[in-house]
Amino acid sequence: MTTTNLIKTRRNVKMFKPDLISESDLMIWLEAASYAPNHRMTEPWELLFLGSETRAKLNHKTDFGSAPIVFALISKPAATSFERDENVMASACFAQNFLLAAHEAGVGAYWASLGALPHNREILGVPQDHDVIGVFGVGYPAEIPNAKPRTPIASKITYLA
């Protein structure tokens, strides 16, 4: 599959089969994700893998679609607000790399923002100076949603003199 097709066919999967993901495959995708661009090689990402007790406390409406793996992606703090923004952007790139690597292997993921809510940050034990990029459910898709229509990219382009 070409990179363009990989990008265009990846979906936010909301329901998963109970089939387990091998730890070695997961590590391959996470390793690939770690090649995300990050200014000054800060590698600001940290991962928290969530067990059933933490998942229950988060009280997600579908328990992340019954995904066999759930993890939170955290971005480390920085000395300035500009560096913080760089860390958050690099961590989002890490997330996208992970999603694409998993998708290439036939594995889906659900990216939820609920981890950033104050009470969920507390459940996750995330310090105030860290950012929660998302909570991800990962597994083999039980169903793959259709693509939603996109706004033509030409309407998003402005040329500056």
Secondary structure, 3 states (H helix, E strand, C coil): CCHHHHHHHCCECCCECCCCCCHHHHHHHHHHHCCCCCHHHCCCEEEEECCHHHHHHHCCCCHHHHCCEEEEEEECCCCCHHHHHHHHHHHHHHHHHHHHHHHHCCCEEEEECHHHCHHHHHHHCCCCCCEEEEEEEEECECCCCCCCCCCCHHHHCCCCC
